[in-house]
Amino acid sequence: FTIRFETSFSDIRDEFVRIDNIKTEWCSTPSPPGYDAPFIDVDLCETEPVDVCFAIDMSGSVCDNRVTDSVGCDNFLSEKRFAIGVIEKLTAMNDYARFSMVTFASNVQKHLDLTSDAATASSEIDSLVYTSGWTDSGGAIMKCTETLTTAANARVIILITDGTPTNGSPGVSRSKDPDDVLKHKEWATEKADLAKNAGILVVPIIIATVDTDRPYMKSLASSTDTVVSVTNFDLLPAVINSVVSITECATWLQTP
């Protein structure tokens, strides 16, 4: 929403201004189309130490299986820029933030243990090499959980993904077969539940494509207040502030 003020000046003397006839008008302003992000009032929260793990999707669907080199594609670059943008915004507000990072596709790889060096974290993300592959969301959540300490810090997993799990469940083929996908989804749900039960805030950043099961991906979140979705990769910058607010209010959002 916006608030419109209409005023008139009736007198100016020395350093004082007299204002008469103040009128206010509340105007509804529609959210820009293409994304859904909660509004979290950071004034409700106190700045506190927070540990954040980014899980960055490098599966084939991110680049529509059309990549011929390790640079990836514009969509992959958008993911990286988004994560770096969150780091920059969060560290500008919070001197006690630490970051770790994993990537996931057919395999899950840890690239960074927790560090308070934002420049190092951003550099590691910027240097990521695209792999393509299937989508092991559960493995990514599990690996992120391992990187987050059991200290008193608020802990957050930011899962950036455009795909439904097609990999991960032990003994199940990498596949889009509905029966296999169901087992991979159950595996990811199990890992998300373990993280949430350990007091970690799970924040899915859902880039909704044709193959994305949005209701299922939302179910991985800690609550409806920790789900962010966009309809394409280009809109990721529009939700950086929302994600930072969620992260800043992690402990408050965990309180029943």
MOJOCOR-V318094 format. One record per pair of residues at least 12 apart in sequence whose ideal C-beta (glycine too) atoms are under 8 Angstrom apart, sorted by the first residue. I is the first residue (numbers start at 0). GAP is how many residues later the second one is. If there is no record, write none. Layout:
i & gap
I & GAP
I & GAP
//
This chain:
i & gap
0 & 25
0 & 26
0 & 27
0 & 28
1 & 24
1 & 25
1 & 27
2 & 21
2 & 22
2 & 23
2 & 24
3 & 20
3 & 21
3 & 23
4 & 17
4 & 18
4 & 19
5 & 15
5 & 16
5 & 17
5 & 18
5 & 19
6 & 12
6 & 13
6 & 14
6 & 15
6 & 16
7 & 12
7 & 13
31 & 206
32 & 198
33 & 196
33 & 197
33 & 198
33 & 201
33 & 204
34 & 193
34 & 194
34 & 195
34 & 196
34 & 200
34 & 203
34 & 204
35 & 191
35 & 192
35 & 193
35 & 194
36 & 191
36 & 192
36 & 201
36 & 202
36 & 205
36 & 206
37 & 186
37 & 187
37 & 188
37 & 189
37 & 190
37 & 204
37 & 208
38 & 203
38 & 206
39 & 185
39 & 202
39 & 205
39 & 206
39 & 208
39 & 209
39 & 213
40 & 204
41 & 51
41 & 203
41 & 206
41 & 207
43 & 205
43 & 208
44 & 203
44 & 204
44 & 206
44 & 207
46 & 46
46 & 47
46 & 48
46 & 49
46 & 201
47 & 46
47 & 48
47 & 105
47 & 106
47 & 203
48 & 47
48 & 48
48 & 49
48 & 103
48 & 104
48 & 105
49 & 40
49 & 44
49 & 46
49 & 47
49 & 48
49 & 103
49 & 104
49 & 105
49 & 106
49 & 197
49 & 198
49 & 200
50 & 46
50 & 47
50 & 48
50 & 49
50 & 63
50 & 97
50 & 98
50 & 100
50 & 102
50 & 103
50 & 104
50 & 105
51 & 34
51 & 38
51 & 45
51 & 46
51 & 47
51 & 48
51 & 103
51 & 104
51 & 105
51 & 106
51 & 195
52 & 46
52 & 47
52 & 48
52 & 49
52 & 91
52 & 92
52 & 94
52 & 95
52 & 102
52 & 103
52 & 104
52 & 105
53 & 29
53 & 32
53 & 45
53 & 46
53 & 47
53 & 48
53 & 71
53 & 90
53 & 104
53 & 106
54 & 46
54 & 47
54 & 48
54 & 49
54 & 82
54 & 85
54 & 86
54 & 88
54 & 89
54 & 102
54 & 103
54 & 104
54 & 105
54 & 106
55 & 23
55 & 24
55 & 27
55 & 45
55 & 46
55 & 47
55 & 48
55 & 69
55 & 72
55 & 104
56 & 22
56 & 46
56 & 47
56 & 48
56 & 78
56 & 83
56 & 103
56 & 104
56 & 105
56 & 106
57 & 14
57 & 18
57 & 45
57 & 46
57 & 47
57 & 70
57 & 72
57 & 73
57 & 74
57 & 75
58 & 45
58 & 46
58 & 47
58 & 73
58 & 74
58 & 75
58 & 76
58 & 102
58 & 103
58 & 104
58 & 107
59 & 45
59 & 72
59 & 73
59 & 74
60 & 74
60 & 101
60 & 102
60 & 148
60 & 150
61 & 13
61 & 14
61 & 17
61 & 68
61 & 70
61 & 100
61 & 101
62 & 12
62 & 13
62 & 67
62 & 69
64 & 67
66 & 63
66 & 65
69 & 59
69 & 60
70 & 59
71 & 57
71 & 58
72 & 57
73 & 159
74 & 87
74 & 132
74 & 158
75 & 54
77 & 155
77 & 156
77 & 158
78 & 81
78 & 154
78 & 157
79 & 45
79 & 46
79 & 48
80 & 155
80 & 156
81 & 78
81 & 123
81 & 154
81 & 155
81 & 158
82 & 18
82 & 42
82 & 75
82 & 77
83 & 38
83 & 41
83 & 42
84 & 152
84 & 155
85 & 72
85 & 154
85 & 157
85 & 158
85 & 161
86 & 12
86 & 31
86 & 34
86 & 35
86 & 38
87 & 30
87 & 34
88 & 151
88 & 152
88 & 155
89 & 154
89 & 157
89 & 158
90 & 27
92 & 151
92 & 155
93 & 154
95 & 20
95 & 57
96 & 19
96 & 21
96 & 150
97 & 16
97 & 17
97 & 18
97 & 55
98 & 13
98 & 15
98 & 16
98 & 17
98 & 19
98 & 22
99 & 12
99 & 13
99 & 14
99 & 15
99 & 44
99 & 47
99 & 48
100 & 20
100 & 23
100 & 24
101 & 38
101 & 41
101 & 42
101 & 45
102 & 25
102 & 28
102 & 37
103 & 31
103 & 32
103 & 33
103 & 35
103 & 36
103 & 39
104 & 26
104 & 27
104 & 28
104 & 29
104 & 30
104 & 31
104 & 62
105 & 25
105 & 27
105 & 28
105 & 30
105 & 61
105 & 68
106 & 24
106 & 26
106 & 29
106 & 32
107 & 28
107 & 31
107 & 32
107 & 34
107 & 35
108 & 34
109 & 33
109 & 36
109 & 37
110 & 13
110 & 17
111 & 12
111 & 35
112 & 34
113 & 33
113 & 34
113 & 35
132 & 34
133 & 32
133 & 33
133 & 40
134 & 26
134 & 28
134 & 29
134 & 30
134 & 31
134 & 32
135 & 29
135 & 31
135 & 32
135 & 48
136 & 22
136 & 24
136 & 26
136 & 27
136 & 28
136 & 31
136 & 47
136 & 51
136 & 83
137 & 27
137 & 30
137 & 31
137 & 46
137 & 49
137 & 50
137 & 51
137 & 52
137 & 53
137 & 54
138 & 28
138 & 29
138 & 52
139 & 19
140 & 16
140 & 18
140 & 47
140 & 50
140 & 51
140 & 54
140 & 61
140 & 79
141 & 49
141 & 52
143 & 13
143 & 15
143 & 51
144 & 12
144 & 46
144 & 49
144 & 50
144 & 53
144 & 55
147 & 52
149 & 48
153 & 47
153 & 96
153 & 97
153 & 100
154 & 44
154 & 45
154 & 46
154 & 95
155 & 44
155 & 45
155 & 46
155 & 47
155 & 90
155 & 91
155 & 94
156 & 38
156 & 43
156 & 44
156 & 45
156 & 46
157 & 45
157 & 47
157 & 85
157 & 89
158 & 43
158 & 44
158 & 45
158 & 46
158 & 61
159 & 45
159 & 47
160 & 43
160 & 44
160 & 45
160 & 46
160 & 56
161 & 44
161 & 45
161 & 46
161 & 47
161 & 50
161 & 71
162 & 46
162 & 48
162 & 49
163 & 17
163 & 21
163 & 47
163 & 48
163 & 49
163 & 52
163 & 53
164 & 16
164 & 19
164 & 20
164 & 22
164 & 23
165 & 14
165 & 15
165 & 18
166 & 17
167 & 16
167 & 19
167 & 20
168 & 14
168 & 15
168 & 17
168 & 18
169 & 17
171 & 12
171 & 15
184 & 28
184 & 31
187 & 32
188 & 30
188 & 31
191 & 28
195 & 26
198 & 55
199 & 22
200 & 21
200 & 25
200 & 45
200 & 46
200 & 49
200 & 52
200 & 53
201 & 18
201 & 19
201 & 20
201 & 24
202 & 18
202 & 19
202 & 23
202 & 24
202 & 25
202 & 40
202 & 43
202 & 44
203 & 13
203 & 14
203 & 16
203 & 17
203 & 22
203 & 23
203 & 24
203 & 25
204 & 23
204 & 24
204 & 25
204 & 31
204 & 34
204 & 38
205 & 12
205 & 21
205 & 22
205 & 23
205 & 24
206 & 22
206 & 23
206 & 24
206 & 25
206 & 26
206 & 29
207 & 21
207 & 22
207 & 23
213 & 15
216 & 12
221 & 31
221 & 32
222 & 30
224 & 21
224 & 28
225 & 20
225 & 27
227 & 14
227 & 15
227 & 18
//
